Amino acid sequence: MSPSKSSYVCLPCRASYKQPYDTYRPQRICPRCAEPLIHVGSAFAPPRRRDTATWRTLSVLLHAGVRFHKSCCCGPGYRPRTLREVRERMTYARRTGEPFARALVRPEVP
């Protein structure tokens, strides 16, 4: 059985790489710019390189600590796709005091 692969992302290059997850080598380097790659999980689907708005949204999610790991049967769950959805959830988090990472993965904002 082959080892499972996980996705790693370079935000400056807007590139995604699928590599085997190795606990002995947790830090990966981007082959283009030599910056560290961010481990995003095995359920990640990268946007197109020229789609800058989606990459900005992804950047906010990753800097807040949101990742795309599979759960037992449902996938990673809800993730905002537009900057408008991110702004709505961040406003909600500021109003209620909820942590940003938890507010960003809410399917609906009350």
C-alpha positions in Angstrom: 0.0 0.0 0.0 1.4 3.4 -1.0 1.8 6.1 1.7 -1.0 8.7 1.8 -0.2 12.1 0.3 -1.0 15.4 1.8 -1.1 18.9 0.3 1.5 21.6 1.0 1.0 25.2 -0.2 3.3 28.1 -1.0 1.3 31.3 -0.7 3.9 33.7 -2.4 4.1 31.4 -5.4 0.4 30.4 -5.3 1.4 26.8 -5.8 0.2 23.5 -4.2 2.2 20.3 -3.9 1.0 16.8 -3.0 3.7 14.9 -1.0 3.8 12.0 1.3 3.3 13.1 4.9 6.4 12.4 6.9 6.6 13.0 10.7 10.4 12.9 10.5 10.6 15.8 8.0 7.7 18.1 9.0 9.3 21.3 7.3 9.1 21.4 3.5 10.6 24.0 1.2 9.1 25.4 -1.9 11.1 24.4 -5.0 10.4 27.7 -6.7 11.2 30.3 -4.0 12.8 28.3 -1.2 10.2 29.6 1.3 8.7 27.1 3.8 5.5 25.3 2.7 2.4 25.2 4.8 0.8 21.8 5.5 -2.9 22.2 4.6 -4.2 18.6 4.7 -5.2 15.9 2.4 -8.7 17.2 1.6 -7.3 20.5 0.0 -8.3 21.4 -3.6 -6.1 24.3 -4.8 -7.5 27.2 -6.7 -6.2 28.3 -10.1 -3.0 30.3 -9.8 -4.4 33.4 -11.4 -7.5 33.5 -9.1 -6.0 36.1 -6.7 -9.2 36.6 -4.7 -9.5 32.9 -3.8 -5.8 32.8 -2.9 -6.3 35.9 -0.6 -9.2 34.1 1.1 -7.0 31.0 1.5 -4.3 33.1 3.0 -6.6 34.4 5.7 -7.8 30.9 6.5 -4.3 29.5 6.7 -3.0 32.3 8.9 -6.0 31.8 11.2 -5.0 28.2 11.6 -7.8 26.6 9.5 -6.6 23.5 7.6 -8.3 21.0 5.2 -8.0 17.6 7.0 -10.5 14.8 6.2 -12.8 13.7 9.0 -14.1 10.2 9.2 -16.6 10.5 6.4 -17.5 14.1 5.7 -14.4 15.8 4.4 -13.0 18.9 5.9 -16.3 20.6 6.5 -17.4 24.2 5.6 -14.7 26.7 4.5 -15.5 30.2 3.2 -14.8 30.7 -0.5 -15.0 34.5 -0.9 -13.5 37.5 1.0 -17.1 38.6 1.7 -17.8 35.4 3.6 -14.5 35.8 5.5 -15.4 39.4 6.4 -18.9 38.4 7.7 -17.4 35.7 9.9 -14.6 37.9 11.2 -17.1 40.6 12.1 -19.2 38.0 13.9 -16.1 36.8 15.8 -15.2 40.4 16.9 -18.8 41.0 18.1 -19.2 37.8 20.0 -15.6 37.1 21.2 -15.5 33.8 19.4 -12.0 32.8 18.2 -11.4 33.6 14.5 -10.6 30.0 13.5 -13.9 28.7 14.9 -15.9 31.6 13.3 -14.3 31.0 9.9 -15.5 27.4 9.7 -19.1 28.2 10.8 -21.5 27.2 8.0 -23.9 30.0 8.9 -23.4 33.2 10.8 -26.4 34.1 13.1 
